[in-house]
Each structure stands twice: as structure tokens, then as C-alpha cells.
Amino acid sequence: MERTFREQLFFLLLCLSVLKGDCRYIENNDISKDELHSLFTSDLRREIPDLLMYHRPLRCLDMVAMEGQFTFTAETPQLSCAVFFMAEPNEVISVEYDSVDIDCSGGDIITVFDGWVMKGEKFPSSQDHPLPLYERYVDYCDSVGSVRKSVRSSQNVAMVFFRVHSAGSSFTLTVRKHINLFPCNVISQSPEGSYTIVIPQQHRNCSFSIIYPVAIDISEFSLGHHNNFPKRSLPGCAESGDYVQLLGGSGIDTSKLLPITDLCISFTGPTHMKIGCDNTVVRMVSSGRFVSRVSFSYRLLDSQELQTIKLNNVEDFCFNN
């Protein structure tokens, strides 16, 4: 999925034109996952020494995947801006306000969102996130004078929406990453890799989102209970309370993706599938009665594989929705 410079430039212009309206609760921006690929470049994954704080200016539309200090200074009014933050799967992100010079009373805003919002859809979905939706928005102007100057995400992605009406308005944020011992809800930075979801006797849902069409191999699957059902496509999987779903579609909200198959029996050994969707998700649902675990690997499908699976009845909806 290589992106040319012309495509990258078009993407930036497109995103600047479609981010319209009230940034406090932007729900309908037209940023797509495929367009975000142009920002997933190698420099996002650069490592820096622990004692050296990385500094750079922020753009109105930006992607940040490293720790550091980031400053935005408006040369003109900027009414609809967004910054996407991303960390490794086993990390969460903290955003700290270092200095802020905006006019809250004049309608300026800076809002941190716990997750990502794209085309009105949210990741993680409301079904999978531990907080109610209103608590996932943290507005700087609402917290002026309080002791809270730092916001921490629940997963490896977060966003900041901001709007300033006057040239010279500015703010500086410090972004840090923190180890998450039991990651839940992840967006993968890479189109290939391997991962294990573990839910340690907690009643929660966890999703691993791969925003590429991929071939996926599930190598190990343990849900802490045993039965005699076959391992695929069981109508009664949801009734068991503990199961894994493979989902696919074009959005990022897992509650709006289409089910490809359900798994609800422990096994060891490869289960292989090719999924031609823009977004492929491994989602584990846990009742909290067991320690649940699923391990898988994935790789990007090439163009020939994508053409071939268009004839596959299971994945066909990925090309028609």
C-alpha cells in the first residue's frame, strides 16, 4: 500500500478541507484509515534517548507516534484541527498541558479524546471502552483552575481536537508513553506482526484493529472452558459469554463491523483466513470467569490475493460495503 508524494499531498489537503464544524465534539470528519497510511512513515517509529526530549511544532492536522514536547502556534485562525497520537500496542499515552495561551471565553478549545474519531465512528467503540462516552472527552477550558493538567488514554491511541480564533494563540503539550501490562483495544501501527490478547478474569471486551486487508493466522486460543462444539461459526458462541470474533469492514467502530466468524472453543494450531477489508479486527469477549487468551499473526495481502478473494463468499462484503 505504497503512497506516492502526490497522494500524500492530496490527503493533507483533503483532510484540511473536511475537518469542519465544532471541534469540541467532532463526529463526522472524513479522515479514512487508508488515508492515514500516508502518515504511517518510518520516522513515526524513531526512538529517542530517555534523557533527550524531542521537540517539534504541531500542524493543524498531524500524527504523533513518539514521546516529546509539541507546540502549536497559530499564524491565522484555525477552526478545525486534530492531532492523532499513537503508541505501541503495550503502551498507553499521557498528554500534559505545559503552557496554554488561548481564549476560552472567545470560543477557543483544546479537547483530548480517549481514542480516535474518524468519519463519526469511534475506536474503541462504546461497547468496548471502560468509560462512558462523555468521560472520554476532556476539555482544557472546562478544567482551567483545577489540578488536572494531564490526561491518560486507556489504549495505545488518543486524539486532541483544537480550535483557535486568533493569530498568535498557542499551546505546548508533552506526550509520554507508559507500559500497559494488560493491553486492551489496540490499533496496529504495522500491516504485519504478531500479538496476544490476554484478559485476566475481567468482564470486558478487547479488540485488536488492523487497518489493512490482511492474512491472519490464529495459532493459540484459550478461553478457560471446554466444550464439544466445532471451533468456527457457532450460532451459540455469544451465549457462552466467552468467545473471539473476527470482524471486517471499512469503519473503525467494532460495533458496526460485520462478523466473519466466531470462535468459542480452546485449541492449539493454525486457523488461517484472508480478509480483504480495510479494517480487520480480532475481538475477544470475556465474562470475567476465566483467563482468556488468543494469539495470532498477520501480514498484508498483496494485490493478487485481493483480486482472488473478491470471489470468496465470506469476504465479499468487504468490497461491497
C-alpha positions in Angstrom: 0.0 0.0 0.0 2.7 2.5 -1.0 1.6 6.1 -1.1 3.1 8.5 -3.6 4.0 12.0 -2.7 1.1 13.3 -4.8 -1.3 11.1 -2.9 0.1 12.2 0.5 -0.3 15.9 -0.5 -3.9 15.2 -1.7 -4.6 13.5 1.6 -3.4 16.5 3.6 -5.4 19.0 1.5 -8.5 16.7 1.7 -8.3 16.4 5.5 -7.8 20.1 5.9 -10.9 20.7 3.9 -13.2 18.1 5.5 -12.5 18.8 9.2 -15.3 21.3 9.6 -17.7 22.3 12.4 -17.4 22.3 16.2 -14.2 20.6 17.2 -15.4 20.1 20.8 -17.3 17.0 19.6 -16.1 16.4 16.1 -18.0 13.3 15.0 -18.1 13.5 11.2 -14.6 14.2 9.9 -13.9 12.3 6.7 -10.5 11.0 7.6 -10.3 7.4 6.5 -8.0 4.6 7.6 -6.5 4.2 4.2 -5.6 7.9 4.1 -4.0 7.7 7.5 -1.5 5.2 6.0 0.3 8.1 4.3 1.2 9.3 7.8 2.4 5.9 9.0 6.0 6.5 7.9 9.2 5.2 9.3 10.0 8.4 11.2 7.0 7.8 13.4 8.7 4.9 15.0 12.1 6.6 15.7 13.4 6.0 19.2 15.0 8.8 21.2 17.3 8.6 24.2 15.5 8.8 27.6 17.4 11.9 28.6 16.6 13.8 25.4 13.2 15.4 25.0 12.1 15.6 21.4 10.6 18.9 20.3 8.8 19.9 17.1 5.9 22.1 16.1 2.4 20.7 15.5 0.4 21.1 12.3 -3.3 21.7 12.2 -3.7 18.1 11.1 -0.9 15.9 12.5 0.1 12.4 13.5 2.4 11.8 16.5 3.9 8.4 17.4 6.7 9.4 19.7 7.3 10.9 23.1 8.2 14.6 23.2 7.1 18.2 23.5 4.9 19.6 20.8 3.9 23.2 20.3 1.2 24.7 18.1 1.3 28.4 17.2 -1.5 29.8 15.0 -0.4 32.1 12.2 -4.0 32.5 11.2 -7.3 31.4 12.8 -7.5 27.6 12.8 -11.1 26.5 13.4 -10.9 22.7 12.9 -7.7 20.9 13.8 -6.9 17.4 15.0 -3.8 15.5 16.2 -3.7 11.7 16.2 -1.5 10.1 18.9 -0.3 6.5 18.6 1.9 4.3 20.7 3.0 0.7 20.7 0.3 -2.0 21.4 1.5 -2.5 25.0 1.6 1.3 25.8 -0.9 4.0 26.8 -0.4 7.7 26.2 -0.4 10.7 28.5 -1.0 14.2 27.3 0.1 17.0 29.6 -0.6 20.7 29.2 2.7 22.6 29.6 1.6 26.1 28.6 -1.7 27.3 27.0 -2.4 30.7 25.5 -5.9 30.5 24.1 -9.1 32.5 24.6 -11.6 30.0 26.2 -14.2 32.8 26.6 -13.9 33.6 22.9 -14.7 30.1 21.8 -11.2 28.6 21.6 -11.0 24.9 22.7 -8.5 22.1 23.3 -10.1 18.7 23.9 -8.4 15.4 24.5 -10.3 12.3 23.3 -9.6 8.9 24.8 -9.4 7.0 21.5 -9.8 8.0 17.8 -12.7 9.5 15.9 -12.9 9.1 12.2 -16.0 9.7 9.9 -18.1 9.9 13.0 -17.0 6.5 14.3 -15.0 5.9 17.4 -12.3 3.5 18.5 -12.7 1.8 20.9 -16.5 1.6 20.5 -18.7 2.5 23.4 -19.3 -1.3 23.9 -15.6 -1.9 24.4 -14.4 1.1 26.3 -14.4 1.1 30.1 -15.6 4.7 30.3 -18.9 6.3 29.3 -18.6 8.4 26.2 -18.9 11.8 27.9 -15.9 11.0 30.2 -13.7 10.3 27.2 -13.8 14.0 26.2 -11.6 16.2 28.4 -11.8 19.9 27.6 -9.0 22.1 28.7 -11.3 25.1 29.1 -13.6 23.1 31.4 -10.7 22.3 33.7 -9.0 25.7 33.9 -8.2 26.3 37.6 -8.3 22.6 38.5 -5.3 20.5 39.4 -5.8 18.2 36.4 -3.2 19.1 33.8 -2.6 15.6 32.4 -4.9 13.1 30.6 -4.0 9.4 30.1 -5.6 7.2 27.4 -7.0 3.8 28.1 -5.3 2.3 25.0 -2.5 3.0 22.5 -4.3 5.8 20.6 -5.7 9.2 21.6 -6.6 12.5 19.9 -6.6 16.2 20.5 -9.1 18.5 18.8 -8.5 22.2 18.9 -9.8 25.5 17.6 -8.3 28.9 17.9 -9.7 32.2 16.5 -6.7 34.5 16.8 -3.2 34.5 15.2 -0.6 34.0 17.9 -2.7 31.7 20.0 -0.5 28.8 21.1 -0.2 25.8 23.4 2.5 23.2 24.2 1.8 19.6 25.1 4.2 16.9 26.5 3.4 13.4 25.3 4.6 10.4 27.2 4.1 6.7 26.8 3.6 4.2 29.7 3.7 0.4 29.8 0.3 -1.3 29.9 0.6 -4.7 31.5 -2.7 -5.9 30.1 -3.4 -4.0 26.9 -7.0 -4.0 25.7 -8.1 -2.3 22.5 -5.2 -1.7 20.1 -4.8 -0.2 16.7 -1.8 -1.7 14.9 0.8 0.6 13.5 2.0 -2.0 11.1 0.4 -4.2 8.4 2.3 -7.2 9.7 3.2 -8.7 13.0 2.0 -10.9 15.8 0.1 -10.3 19.0 -1.5 -12.0 22.0 -4.7 -10.7 23.7 -5.0 -11.8 27.4 -7.9 -10.9 29.6 -7.2 -11.9 33.2 -10.6 -12.8 34.7 -12.1 -9.4 33.9 -15.5 -8.7 32.4 -14.5 -6.7 29.4 -14.2 -6.8 25.6 -10.8 -6.2 23.9 -10.2 -5.5 20.2 -7.1 -5.6 18.1 -7.6 -3.5 14.9 -5.5 -3.9 11.8 -6.4 -1.1 9.3 -5.2 -3.1 6.3 -6.5 -6.1 4.3 -4.6 -9.0 5.8 -4.0 -12.7 6.0 -4.4 -13.7 9.6 -3.3 -16.9 11.4 -4.7 -17.7 14.9 -2.2 -20.1 16.5 -3.5 -20.4 20.0 -6.9 -20.0 21.6 -7.8 -20.5 25.2 -11.0 -19.4 26.8 -10.7 -21.2 30.1 -13.6 -23.6 29.4 -14.1 -26.6 27.2 -17.0 -27.9 25.2 -17.5 -30.2 22.2 -18.5 -27.6 19.7 -16.5 -27.2 16.5 -14.3 -24.2 16.6 -15.8 -22.0 13.8 -19.0 -20.1 13.1 -21.1 -21.2 16.1 -24.6 -19.5 16.4 -24.3 -20.1 20.2 -20.9 -18.6 20.7 -22.4 -15.3 22.1 -24.5 -17.3 24.6 -21.3 -18.8 26.1 -20.2 -15.4 27.3 -16.6 -16.1 26.3 -15.6 -16.1 22.7 -13.5 -14.5 20.0 -14.8 -12.7 16.9 -13.2 -11.9 13.6 -14.7 -8.8 12.2 -14.3 -6.8 9.0 -15.4 -3.7 7.3 -14.5 -0.1 6.4 -15.0 1.7 9.7 -13.2 1.7 13.0 -16.2 1.2 15.3 -16.2 -2.5 16.1 -19.9 -2.5 16.9 -20.6 -1.5 13.2 -18.3 -4.1 11.6 -19.6 -7.3 10.1 -18.9 -10.7 11.7 -16.7 -13.0 9.7 -16.5 -15.9 12.1 -16.8 -16.7 15.9 -14.5 -18.9 17.9 -15.6 -20.4 21.2 -13.5 -23.5 21.9 -9.9 -23.8 23.0 -7.4 -25.1 20.5 -3.8 -25.1 19.5 -2.9 -25.0 15.9 -3.3 -22.6 12.9 -6.6 -21.2 11.8 -5.9 -19.3 8.6 -8.0 -16.7 6.9 -7.6 -14.0 4.3 -9.7 -10.9 4.9 -9.9 -8.2 2.2 -11.4 -5.5 4.4 -10.0 -2.0 5.1 -10.2 -2.9 8.7 -9.8 -6.4 10.2 -10.4 -6.9 13.9 -9.8 -9.7 16.4 -12.2 -9.1 19.2 -12.3 -11.0 22.5 -15.4 -11.0 24.7 -14.9 -12.2 28.3 -17.4 -12.9 31.0 -14.6 -12.5 33.6 -14.9 -16.1 34.8 -11.7 -17.3 33.1 -8.3 -16.2 32.0 -8.9 -15.8 28.2 -6.1 -15.8 25.6 -5.7 -15.7 21.8 -2.5 -15.5 19.8 -2.3 -14.6 16.1 -0.1 -13.3 13.4 -1.0 -11.2 10.3 0.5 -9.9 7.1 -0.6 -7.5 4.4 -2.4 -9.1 1.4 -0.8 -8.4 -2.0 -2.9 -7.1 -5.0 -3.2 -10.6 -6.5 -4.6 -12.0 -3.3 -7.1 -9.2 -3.0 -8.3 -9.9 -6.5 -8.7 -13.6 -5.8 -10.7 -13.2 -2.6 -13.3 -11.0 -4.3 -14.9 -14.3 -5.4 -14.9 -15.6 -1.8 -18.5 -15.6 -0.4 -17.2 -14.9 3.2 -15.1 -11.8 2.4 -17.1 -10.5 -0.5 -19.0 -7.9 1.7 -15.7 -6.1 2.2 -15.8 -5.0 -1.4 -19.4 -4.2 -1.5 -19.8 -2.0 1.7 
